Amino acid sequence: MSVKNYTAEEEIIKIPRFEESAGFYTTKQRSKTMAKIRGKNSVPEMMLRKALWARNIRFRIHRKDLPGKPDLVIDKYRLAIFVDGDFWHGYDWAKRKPKSNLGFWIPKIERNMQRDRFVNRSLSDIGYTVMRFWEHDVKSNLSVCLNQIMLYIEAAKNHVIPAKE
């Protein structure tokens, strides 16, 4: 789990358009592959949701009225949870940069990372605690991720957290 900080001085990263006119060419196979990538209801997200539900933790999914549309929101404890894809959110970014179309992918993923920092800050400003889990952590260490959430909930039970009005 990582919580990223946002500074207002950061300049928004510009992402070039991924179009043929900009020098990008996508094969039909690549297009088909990319179309299969889901932004919601991914395998790691579903694993975490099922595990929480089995523990009688009730939540809302993809709340559009909150910054960043968190994957899971536990309103009772003002907790927003994201399951971040390793590639899309820049896991181990210094070592695992893409090998092709660098002019597009590097700004794209760095902008995603910048947006994550902004969303964390925005949610914190309105009183939410933000937890972010990497997809590989959820897949390989689901119990650890679940334990972090359960520890937060147990601690929050001892303190009254005002619900959203």
Summary of the structure (lengths in Angstrom):
residues: 165
radius of gyration: 17.6
end to end distance: 28.1
largest distance: 57.9
contacts: 418
relative contact order: 0.20
helix: 44%
strand: 10%
